[in-house]
């Protein structure tokens, strides 16, 4: 690979075992995201949220699976708040408003299948 080209997350993981939570660190007062796979049929994205950070309410046209890798978060789906912690997953249904907020620093994987 050309040393001037930045390696993508997908390239770093291709046929190489990695601990998911180590894909990126936390950044103060920020949300870090890194796309692992991006295909016509769907995406897998890694997120690291600093405490208090989040994603404001929005909708998506497809179901989305959230897997908490470390820390704790509040996920609100159609005005229903849910507390998630390390090792837990939840499906955010298509076309339902949802948001996420870090109760403490947390990392997650978001998987969206477009079909």
N, CA, C and O atoms as CSV, one atom per row, in Angstrom:
chain,resi,resn,atom,element,x,y,z
A,1,UNK,N,N,0.843,-1.175,0.000
A,1,UNK,CA,C,0.000,0.000,0.000
A,1,UNK,C,C,0.889,1.239,0.000
A,1,UNK,O,O,1.957,1.244,0.613
A,2,UNK,N,N,0.450,2.281,-0.685
A,2,UNK,CA,C,1.145,3.556,-0.749
A,2,UNK,C,C,1.197,4.152,0.659
A,2,UNK,O,O,0.141,4.342,1.261
A,3,UNK,N,N,2.382,4.459,1.215
A,3,UNK,CA,C,2.477,4.980,2.585
A,3,UNK,C,C,1.818,6.342,2.756
A,3,UNK,O,O,1.553,6.755,3.884
A,4,UNK,N,N,1.551,7.044,1.667
A,4,UNK,CA,C,0.881,8.359,1.752
A,4,UNK,C,C,-0.628,8.216,1.875
A,4,UNK,O,O,-1.311,9.166,2.257
A,5,UNK,N,N,-1.152,7.043,1.557
A,5,UNK,CA,C,-2.591,6.805,1.616
A,5,UNK,C,C,-2.972,6.356,3.020
A,5,UNK,O,O,-2.363,5.438,3.570
A,6,UNK,N,N,-3.987,7.005,3.603
A,6,UNK,CA,C,-4.461,6.618,4.926
A,6,UNK,C,C,-5.269,5.325,4.815
A,6,UNK,O,O,-6.189,5.222,4.003
A,7,UNK,N,N,-4.919,4.357,5.628
A,7,UNK,CA,C,-5.604,3.066,5.634
A,7,UNK,C,C,-7.005,3.219,6.221
A,7,UNK,O,O,-7.173,3.853,7.264
A,8,UNK,N,N,-8.009,2.646,5.564
A,8,UNK,CA,C,-9.373,2.720,6.066
A,8,UNK,C,C,-9.592,1.668,7.151
A,8,UNK,O,O,-8.816,0.721,7.278
A,9,UNK,N,N,-10.660,1.847,7.931
A,9,UNK,CA,C,-10.996,0.858,8.961
A,9,UNK,C,C,-11.233,-0.500,8.324
A,9,UNK,O,O,-10.821,-1.522,8.873
A,10,UNK,N,N,-11.895,-0.521,7.167
A,10,UNK,CA,C,-12.164,-1.790,6.507
A,10,UNK,C,C,-10.852,-2.476,6.117
A,10,UNK,O,O,-10.716,-3.689,6.277
A,11,UNK,N,N,-9.894,-1.710,5.610
A,11,UNK,CA,C,-8.599,-2.287,5.227
A,11,UNK,C,C,-7.853,-2.822,6.458
A,11,UNK,O,O,-7.207,-3.867,6.383
A,12,UNK,N,N,-7.940,-2.111,7.586
A,12,UNK,CA,C,-7.265,-2.563,8.804
A,12,UNK,C,C,-7.882,-3.846,9.343
A,12,UNK,O,O,-7.196,-4.628,10.002
A,13,UNK,N,N,-9.155,-4.073,9.077
A,13,UNK,CA,C,-9.850,-5.245,9.605
A,13,UNK,C,C,-9.893,-6.417,8.632
A,13,UNK,O,O,-10.192,-7.539,9.040
A,14,UNK,N,N,-9.604,-6.187,7.370
A,14,UNK,CA,C,-9.706,-7.225,6.357
A,14,UNK,C,C,-8.790,-8.394,6.703
A,14,UNK,O,O,-7.566,-8.268,6.673
A,15,UNK,N,N,-9.397,-9.528,7.031
A,15,UNK,CA,C,-8.685,-10.761,7.353
A,15,UNK,C,C,-7.701,-10.581,8.509
A,15,UNK,O,O,-6.699,-11.291,8.598
A,16,UNK,N,N,-7.998,-9.621,9.395
A,16,UNK,CA,C,-7.155,-9.355,10.558
A,16,UNK,C,C,-8.044,-9.240,11.795
A,16,UNK,O,O,-8.936,-8.392,11.824
A,17,UNK,N,N,-7.827,-10.059,12.803
A,17,UNK,CA,C,-8.640,-9.917,14.015
A,17,UNK,C,C,-8.290,-8.629,14.743
A,17,UNK,O,O,-7.121,-8.252,14.822
A,18,UNK,N,N,-9.302,-7.957,15.274
A,18,UNK,CA,C,-9.130,-6.719,16.038
A,18,UNK,C,C,-10.182,-6.674,17.127
A,18,UNK,O,O,-11.276,-7.216,16.972
A,19,UNK,N,N,-9.850,-6.032,18.217
A,19,UNK,CA,C,-10.848,-5.755,19.249
A,19,UNK,C,C,-11.635,-4.536,18.782
A,19,UNK,O,O,-11.052,-3.480,18.534
A,20,UNK,N,N,-12.956,-4.672,18.661
A,20,UNK,CA,C,-13.772,-3.586,18.113
A,20,UNK,C,C,-13.602,-2.279,18.865
A,20,UNK,O,O,-13.484,-1.223,18.243
A,21,UNK,N,N,-13.587,-2.326,20.186
A,21,UNK,CA,C,-13.515,-1.100,20.983
A,21,UNK,C,C,-12.215,-0.335,20.763
A,21,UNK,O,O,-12.120,0.837,21.127
A,22,UNK,N,N,-11.210,-0.985,20.171
A,22,UNK,CA,C,-9.924,-0.314,19.960
A,22,UNK,C,C,-9.837,0.412,18.613
A,22,UNK,O,O,-8.785,0.955,18.279
A,23,UNK,N,N,-10.914,0.430,17.844
A,23,UNK,CA,C,-10.860,1.059,16.515
A,23,UNK,C,C,-10.547,2.550,16.579
A,23,UNK,O,O,-9.876,3.083,15.696
A,24,UNK,N,N,-11.026,3.219,17.612
A,24,UNK,CA,C,-10.749,4.656,17.776
A,24,UNK,C,C,-10.937,5.008,19.239
A,24,UNK,O,O,-11.675,4.349,19.972
A,25,UNK,N,N,-10.254,6.056,19.640
A,25,UNK,CA,C,-10.365,6.525,21.017
A,25,UNK,C,C,-11.428,7.596,21.157
A,25,UNK,O,O,-12.057,8.011,20.184
A,26,UNK,N,N,-11.611,8.029,22.382
A,26,UNK,CA,C,-12.548,9.113,22.670
A,26,UNK,C,C,-11.869,10.443,22.392
A,26,UNK,O,O,-10.651,10.570,22.517
A,27,UNK,N,N,-12.670,11.436,22.013
A,27,UNK,CA,C,-12.187,12.802,21.869
A,27,UNK,C,C,-13.073,13.687,22.725
A,27,UNK,O,O,-14.297,13.564,22.693
A,28,UNK,N,N,-12.464,14.572,23.484
A,28,UNK,CA,C,-13.192,15.432,24.419
A,28,UNK,C,C,-14.308,16.200,23.712
A,28,UNK,O,O,-14.098,16.831,22.676
A,29,UNK,N,N,-15.506,16.125,24.309
A,29,UNK,CA,C,-16.687,16.851,23.815
A,29,UNK,C,C,-17.035,16.516,22.367
A,29,UNK,O,O,-17.541,17.366,21.634
A,30,UNK,N,N,-16.765,15.284,21.959
A,30,UNK,CA,C,-16.984,14.920,20.552
A,30,UNK,C,C,-17.589,13.533,20.393
A,30,UNK,O,O,-17.616,12.719,21.315
A,31,UNK,N,N,-18.068,13.309,19.188
A,31,UNK,CA,C,-18.490,11.980,18.733
A,31,UNK,C,C,-17.561,11.612,17.589
A,31,UNK,O,O,-17.465,12.337,16.599
A,32,UNK,N,N,-16.875,10.481,17.729
A,32,UNK,CA,C,-15.976,9.991,16.683
A,32,UNK,C,C,-16.706,8.874,15.948
A,32,UNK,O,O,-17.275,7.983,16.579
A,33,UNK,N,N,-16.694,8.914,14.621
A,33,UNK,CA,C,-17.295,7.816,13.861
A,33,UNK,C,C,-16.319,7.349,12.804
A,33,UNK,O,O,-15.537,8.128,12.259
A,34,UNK,N,N,-16.384,6.064,12.528
A,34,UNK,CA,C,-15.510,5.468,11.532
A,34,UNK,C,C,-16.292,4.383,10.799
A,34,UNK,O,O,-16.751,3.418,11.409
A,35,UNK,N,N,-16.438,4.548,9.503
A,35,UNK,CA,C,-17.139,3.555,8.704
A,35,UNK,C,C,-16.249,2.337,8.531
A,35,UNK,O,O,-15.099,2.441,8.105
A,36,UNK,N,N,-16.804,1.179,8.869
A,36,UNK,CA,C,-16.068,-0.077,8.716
A,36,UNK,C,C,-16.395,-0.706,7.372
A,36,UNK,O,O,-15.500,-1.114,6.631
A,37,UNK,N,N,-17.693,-0.781,7.062
A,37,UNK,CA,C,-18.147,-1.323,5.774
A,37,UNK,C,C,-19.207,-0.378,5.217
A,37,UNK,O,O,-20.113,0.043,5.936
A,38,UNK,N,N,-19.089,-0.057,3.961
A,38,UNK,CA,C,-20.088,0.762,3.287
A,38,UNK,C,C,-20.355,0.138,1.921
A,38,UNK,O,O,-19.525,0.199,1.013
A,39,UNK,N,N,-21.522,-0.454,1.804
A,39,UNK,CA,C,-21.936,-1.109,0.560
A,39,UNK,C,C,-23.320,-0.598,0.185
A,39,UNK,O,O,-24.006,0.025,0.996
A,40,UNK,N,N,-23.719,-0.869,-1.044
A,40,UNK,CA,C,-25.067,-0.512,-1.475
A,40,UNK,C,C,-26.118,-1.139,-0.568
A,40,UNK,O,O,-27.180,-0.559,-0.340
A,41,UNK,N,N,-25.821,-2.310,-0.060
A,41,UNK,CA,C,-26.786,-3.065,0.743
A,41,UNK,C,C,-26.786,-2.717,2.224
A,41,UNK,O,O,-27.666,-3.166,2.958
A,42,UNK,N,N,-25.808,-1.921,2.684
A,42,UNK,CA,C,-25.802,-1.532,4.080
A,42,UNK,C,C,-24.462,-1.016,4.562
A,42,UNK,O,O,-23.477,-0.992,3.824
A,43,UNK,N,N,-24.451,-0.599,5.831
A,43,UNK,CA,C,-23.237,-0.051,6.427
A,43,UNK,C,C,-23.030,-0.603,7.831
A,43,UNK,O,O,-23.973,-0.999,8.515
A,44,UNK,N,N,-21.762,-0.614,8.236
A,44,UNK,CA,C,-21.379,-0.907,9.613
A,44,UNK,C,C,-20.470,0.247,10.025
A,44,UNK,O,O,-19.453,0.510,9.383
A,45,UNK,N,N,-20.850,0.933,11.103
A,45,UNK,CA,C,-20.109,2.112,11.536
A,45,UNK,C,C,-19.779,2.017,13.020
A,45,UNK,O,O,-20.620,1.632,13.833
A,46,UNK,N,N,-18.553,2.371,13.359
A,46,UNK,CA,C,-18.085,2.419,14.741
A,46,UNK,C,C,-18.244,3.848,15.258
A,46,UNK,O,O,-17.953,4.804,14.540
A,47,UNK,N,N,-18.704,3.997,16.501
A,47,UNK,CA,C,-18.833,5.314,17.134
A,47,UNK,C,C,-18.192,5.292,18.516
A,47,UNK,O,O,-18.258,4.286,19.223
A,48,UNK,N,N,-17.575,6.402,18.894
A,48,UNK,CA,C,-17.087,6.630,20.260
A,48,UNK,C,C,-17.634,7.984,20.709
A,48,UNK,O,O,-17.329,9.012,20.105
A,49,UNK,N,N,-18.445,7.982,21.770
A,49,UNK,CA,C,-19.091,9.190,22.278
A,49,UNK,C,C,-18.444,9.612,23.589
A,49,UNK,O,O,-18.305,8.793,24.497
A,50,UNK,N,N,-18.049,10.867,23.703
A,50,UNK,CA,C,-17.606,11.377,24.994
A,50,UNK,C,C,-18.847,11.568,25.870
A,50,UNK,O,O,-19.954,11.730,25.356
A,51,UNK,N,N,-18.659,11.549,27.181
A,51,UNK,CA,C,-19.782,11.690,28.111
A,51,UNK,C,C,-20.600,12.934,27.788
A,51,UNK,O,O,-20.047,14.014,27.581
A,52,UNK,N,N,-21.928,12.772,27.747
A,52,UNK,CA,C,-22.835,13.878,27.469
A,52,UNK,C,C,-23.087,14.136,25.998
A,52,UNK,O,O,-24.003,14.882,25.651
A,53,UNK,N,N,-22.299,13.540,25.133
A,53,UNK,CA,C,-22.469,13.739,23.690
A,53,UNK,C,C,-23.536,12.789,23.151
A,53,UNK,O,O,-23.875,11.800,23.802
A,54,UNK,N,N,-24.065,13.085,21.964
A,54,UNK,CA,C,-25.081,12.208,21.411
A,54,UNK,C,C,-25.412,12.536,19.969
A,54,UNK,O,O,-24.755,13.350,19.320
A,55,UNK,N,N,-26.442,11.880,19.497
A,55,UNK,CA,C,-27.008,12.134,18.176
A,55,UNK,C,C,-28.430,12.608,18.397
A,55,UNK,O,O,-29.216,11.940,19.069
A,56,UNK,N,N,-28.763,13.753,17.834
A,56,UNK,CA,C,-30.098,14.306,18.034
A,56,UNK,C,C,-31.157,13.449,17.339
A,56,UNK,O,O,-30.848,12.610,16.494
A,57,UNK,N,N,-32.397,13.683,17.715
A,57,UNK,CA,C,-33.495,12.874,17.187
A,57,UNK,C,C,-33.548,12.956,15.662
A,57,UNK,O,O,-33.442,14.032,15.073
A,58,UNK,N,N,-33.714,11.794,15.049
A,58,UNK,CA,C,-33.818,11.680,13.598
A,58,UNK,C,C,-34.518,10.360,13.272
A,58,UNK,O,O,-34.799,9.561,14.165
A,59,UNK,N,N,-34.791,10.146,12.014
A,59,UNK,CA,C,-35.343,8.872,11.565
A,59,UNK,C,C,-34.447,8.312,10.467
A,59,UNK,O,O,-33.653,9.035,9.865
A,60,UNK,N,N,-34.584,7.037,10.221
A,60,UNK,CA,C,-33.858,6.366,9.138
A,60,UNK,C,C,-34.845,5.457,8.414
A,60,UNK,O,O,-35.750,4.912,9.047
A,61,UNK,N,N,-34.692,5.283,7.108
A,61,UNK,CA,C,-35.644,4.484,6.349
A,61,UNK,C,C,-35.475,2.976,6.518
A,61,UNK,O,O,-36.230,2.201,5.931
A,62,UNK,N,N,-34.480,2.548,7.324
A,62,UNK,CA,C,-34.219,1.121,7.520
A,62,UNK,C,C,-34.008,0.841,8.999
A,62,UNK,O,O,-33.631,1.737,9.754
A,63,UNK,N,N,-34.250,-0.401,9.419
A,63,UNK,CA,C,-33.924,-0.802,10.786
A,63,UNK,C,C,-32.418,-0.640,10.999
A,63,UNK,O,O,-31.625,-0.813,10.074
A,64,UNK,N,N,-32.041,-0.304,12.236
A,64,UNK,CA,C,-30.624,-0.166,12.579
A,64,UNK,C,C,-30.364,-0.920,13.877
A,64,UNK,O,O,-31.114,-0.783,14.843
A,65,UNK,N,N,-29.307,-1.710,13.893
A,65,UNK,CA,C,-28.912,-2.472,15.072
A,65,UNK,C,C,-27.775,-1.733,15.766
A,65,UNK,O,O,-26.761,-1.418,15.144
A,66,UNK,N,N,-27.948,-1.458,17.061
A,66,UNK,CA,C,-26.911,-0.829,17.876
A,66,UNK,C,C,-26.377,-1.873,18.841
A,66,UNK,O,O,-27.145,-2.556,19.519
A,67,UNK,N,N,-25.047,-1.993,18.900
A,67,UNK,CA,C,-24.380,-2.902,19.829
A,67,UNK,C,C,-23.430,-2.063,20.677
A,67,UNK,O,O,-22.511,-1.438,20.146
A,68,UNK,N,N,-23.649,-2.045,22.007
A,68,UNK,CA,C,-22.811,-1.271,22.916
A,68,UNK,C,C,-21.555,-2.086,23.238
A,68,UNK,O,O,-21.644,-3.210,23.730
A,69,UNK,N,N,-20.386,-1.505,22.954
A,69,UNK,CA,C,-19.109,-2.190,23.168
A,69,UNK,C,C,-18.529,-1.890,24.543
A,69,UNK,O,O,-17.922,-2.758,25.170
A,70,UNK,N,N,-18.717,-0.655,25.013
A,70,UNK,CA,C,-18.284,-0.276,26.359
A,70,UNK,C,C,-19.051,0.963,26.778
A,70,UNK,O,O,-19.520,1.733,25.940
A,71,UNK,N,N,-19.176,1.149,28.104
A,71,UNK,CA,C,-19.873,2.315,28.630
A,71,UNK,C,C,-21.376,2.133,28.671
A,71,UNK,O,O,-21.892,1.021,28.558
A,72,UNK,N,N,-22.080,3.275,28.839
A,72,UNK,CA,C,-23.541,3.261,28.941
A,72,UNK,C,C,-24.142,4.419,28.162
A,72,UNK,O,O,-23.558,5.498,28.064
A,73,UNK,N,N,-25.322,4.169,27.611
A,73,UNK,CA,C,-25.997,5.177,26.792
A,73,UNK,C,C,-27.493,5.138,27.032
A,73,UNK,O,O,-28.052,4.130,27.463
A,74,UNK,N,N,-28.125,6.264,26.740
A,74,UNK,CA,C,-29.579,6.314,26.703
A,74,UNK,C,C,-29.978,6.387,25.237
A,74,UNK,O,O,-29.522,7.258,24.496
A,75,UNK,N,N,-30.829,5.468,24.834
A,75,UNK,CA,C,-31.385,5.457,23.491
A,75,UNK,C,C,-32.870,5.754,23.644
A,75,UNK,O,O,-33.565,5.080,24.405
A,76,UNK,N,N,-33.354,6.751,22.932
A,76,UNK,CA,C,-34.773,7.097,22.971
A,76,UNK,C,C,-35.373,6.726,21.622
A,76,UNK,O,O,-34.923,7.202,20.579
A,77,UNK,N,N,-36.392,5.871,21.651
A,77,UNK,CA,C,-37.083,5.450,20.431
A,77,UNK,C,C,-38.553,5.808,20.586
A,77,UNK,O,O,-39.220,5.323,21.500
A,78,UNK,N,N,-39.058,6.653,19.700
A,78,UNK,CA,C,-40.458,7.105,19.747
A,78,UNK,C,C,-40.839,7.558,21.156
A,78,UNK,O,O,-41.849,7.126,21.710
A,79,UNK,N,N,-40.013,8.434,21.722
A,79,UNK,CA,C,-40.223,9.041,23.052
A,79,UNK,C,C,-40.072,8.070,24.216
A,79,UNK,O,O,-40.390,8.430,25.349
A,80,UNK,N,N,-39.597,6.848,23.973
A,80,UNK,CA,C,-39.394,5.874,25.050
A,80,UNK,C,C,-37.892,5.773,25.356
A,80,UNK,O,O,-37.134,5.255,24.535
A,81,UNK,N,N,-37.449,6.265,26.536
A,81,UNK,CA,C,-36.032,6.174,26.881
A,81,UNK,C,C,-35.645,4.769,27.340
A,81,UNK,O,O,-36.368,4.128,28.102
A,82,UNK,N,N,-34.503,4.309,26.866
A,82,UNK,CA,C,-33.991,2.982,27.206
A,82,UNK,C,C,-32.527,3.116,27.615
A,82,UNK,O,O,-31.767,3.839,26.971
A,83,UNK,N,N,-32.133,2.429,28.671
A,83,UNK,CA,C,-30.766,2.479,29.191
A,83,UNK,C,C,-30.025,1.234,28.695
A,83,UNK,O,O,-30.431,0.108,28.983
A,84,UNK,N,N,-28.949,1.441,27.956
A,84,UNK,CA,C,-28.160,0.327,27.433
A,84,UNK,C,C,-26.752,0.379,27.996
A,84,UNK,O,O,-26.199,1.452,28.233
A,85,UNK,N,N,-26.180,-0.809,28.208
A,85,UNK,CA,C,-24.810,-0.894,28.715
A,85,UNK,C,C,-24.022,-1.924,27.921
A,85,UNK,O,O,-24.563,-2.622,27.063
A,86,UNK,N,N,-22.739,-2.000,28.225
A,86,UNK,CA,C,-21.814,-2.886,27.523
A,86,UNK,C,C,-22.414,-4.274,27.314
A,86,UNK,O,O,-22.953,-4.883,28.239
A,87,UNK,N,N,-22.308,-4.756,26.083
A,87,UNK,CA,C,-22.776,-6.095,25.747
A,87,UNK,C,C,-24.221,-6.166,25.297
A,87,UNK,O,O,-24.672,-7.215,24.837
A,88,UNK,N,N,-24.960,-5.064,25.420
A,88,UNK,CA,C,-26.377,-5.086,25.030
A,88,UNK,C,C,-26.561,-4.564,23.611
A,88,UNK,O,O,-25.752,-3.788,23.101
A,89,UNK,N,N,-27.649,-5.012,22.990
A,89,UNK,CA,C,-28.005,-4.562,21.646
A,89,UNK,C,C,-29.459,-4.118,21.639
A,89,UNK,O,O,-30.245,-4.478,22.515
A,90,UNK,N,N,-29.794,-3.331,20.630
A,90,UNK,CA,C,-31.176,-2.912,20.424
A,90,UNK,C,C,-31.369,-2.636,18.939
A,90,UNK,O,O,-30.442,-2.214,18.248
A,91,UNK,N,N,-32.574,-2.878,18.462
A,91,UNK,CA,C,-32.924,-2.522,17.090
A,91,UNK,C,C,-33.752,-1.252,17.126
A,91,UNK,O,O,-34.770,-1.180,17.813
A,92,UNK,N,N,-33.308,-0.255,16.383
A,92,UNK,CA,C,-34.071,0.982,16.228
A,92,UNK,C,C,-34.887,0.805,14.947
A,92,UNK,O,O,-34.324,0.770,13.853
A,93,UNK,N,N,-36.215,0.694,15.080
A,93,UNK,CA,C,-37.058,0.396,13.914
A,93,UNK,C,C,-37.050,1.510,12.866
A,93,UNK,O,O,-36.934,2.692,13.189
A,94,UNK,N,N,-37.175,1.108,11.626
A,94,UNK,CA,C,-37.238,2.052,10.510
A,94,UNK,C,C,-38.362,3.054,10.722
A,94,UNK,O,O,-39.432,2.716,11.228
A,95,UNK,N,N,-38.099,4.283,10.328
A,95,UNK,CA,C,-39.081,5.369,10.303
A,95,UNK,C,C,-39.601,5.790,11.676
A,95,UNK,O,O,-40.567,6.549,11.753
A,96,UNK,N,N,-38.990,5.321,12.751
A,96,UNK,CA,C,-39.372,5.776,14.089
A,96,UNK,C,C,-38.297,6.738,14.593
A,96,UNK,O,O,-37.105,6.449,14.480
A,97,UNK,N,N,-38.710,7.882,15.150
A,97,UNK,CA,C,-37.716,8.840,15.629
A,97,UNK,C,C,-36.888,8.236,16.768
A,97,UNK,O,O,-37.421,7.570,17.656
A,98,UNK,N,N,-35.583,8.482,16.724
A,98,UNK,CA,C,-34.695,7.963,17.763
A,98,UNK,C,C,-33.527,8.912,17.965
A,98,UNK,O,O,-33.179,9.693,17.079
A,99,UNK,N,N,-32.928,8.830,19.151
A,99,UNK,CA,C,-31.744,9.621,19.484
A,99,UNK,C,C,-30.893,8.806,20.447
A,99,UNK,O,O,-31.358,7.826,21.029
A,100,UNK,N,N,-29.632,9.226,20.608
A,100,UNK,CA,C,-28.713,8.551,21.521
A,100,UNK,C,C,-27.971,9.606,22.330
A,100,UNK,O,O,-27.687,10.694,21.830
A,101,UNK,N,N,-27.653,9.276,23.597
A,101,UNK,CA,C,-26.887,10.183,24.443
A,101,UNK,C,C,-25.993,9.358,25.357
A,101,UNK,O,O,-26.430,8.357,25.927
A,102,UNK,N,N,-24.742,9.781,25.494
A,102,UNK,CA,C,-23.774,9.086,26.337
A,102,UNK,C,C,-24.009,9.439,27.799
A,102,UNK,O,O,-23.833,10.591,28.194
A,103,UNK,N,N,-24.408,8.451,28.609
A,103,UNK,CA,C,-24.535,8.646,30.052
A,103,UNK,C,C,-23.150,8.687,30.681
A,103,UNK,O,O,-22.938,9.315,31.718
A,104,UNK,N,N,-22.214,8.005,30.032
A,104,UNK,CA,C,-20.786,8.044,30.309
A,104,UNK,C,C,-20.133,7.779,28.967
A,104,UNK,O,O,-20.834,7.474,28.001
A,105,UNK,N,N,-18.825,7.885,28.872
A,105,UNK,CA,C,-18.193,7.566,27.597
A,105,UNK,C,C,-18.666,6.191,27.138
A,105,UNK,O,O,-18.718,5.248,27.927
A,106,UNK,N,N,-19.009,6.086,25.859
A,106,UNK,CA,C,-19.393,4.762,25.355
A,106,UNK,C,C,-19.016,4.608,23.889
A,106,UNK,O,O,-18.881,5.578,23.143
A,107,UNK,N,N,-18.850,3.337,23.510
A,107,UNK,CA,C,-18.547,2.979,22.125
A,107,UNK,C,C,-19.606,2.012,21.635
A,107,UNK,O,O,-20.123,1.197,22.400
A,108,UNK,N,N,-19.921,2.107,20.361
A,108,UNK,CA,C,-20.953,1.236,19.794
A,108,UNK,C,C,-20.646,0.938,18.339
A,108,UNK,O,O,-19.855,1.620,17.686
A,109,UNK,N,N,-21.299,-0.102,17.858
A,109,UNK,CA,C,-21.331,-0.453,16.437
A,109,UNK,C,C,-22.761,-0.257,15.970
A,109,UNK,O,O,-23.697,-0.729,16.614
A,110,UNK,N,N,-22.933,0.426,14.868
A,110,UNK,CA,C,-24.245,0.631,14.241
A,110,UNK,C,C,-24.246,-0.128,12.919
A,110,UNK,O,O,-23.418,0.123,12.043
A,111,UNK,N,N,-25.188,-1.061,12.789
A,111,UNK,CA,C,-25.318,-1.847,11.558
A,111,UNK,C,C,-26.663,-1.525,10.922
A,111,UNK,O,O,-27.712,-1.681,11.547
A,112,UNK,N,N,-26.621,-1.074,9.674
A,112,UNK,CA,C,-27.853,-0.772,8.954
A,112,UNK,C,C,-27.874,-1.570,7.657
A,112,UNK,O,O,-26.955,-1.473,6.844
A,113,UNK,N,N,-28.921,-2.353,7.470
A,113,UNK,CA,C,-29.102,-3.148,6.260
A,113,UNK,C,C,-30.190,-2.476,5.425
A,113,UNK,O,O,-31.305,-2.261,5.901
A,114,UNK,N,N,-29.864,-2.155,4.208
A,114,UNK,CA,C,-30.803,-1.430,3.338
A,114,UNK,C,C,-31.588,-2.403,2.468
A,114,UNK,O,O,-31.223,-2.654,1.320
A,115,UNK,N,N,-32.658,-2.943,3.018
A,115,UNK,CA,C,-33.517,-3.819,2.214
A,115,UNK,C,C,-34.865,-3.931,2.858
A,115,UNK,O,O,-35.741,-4.625,2.341
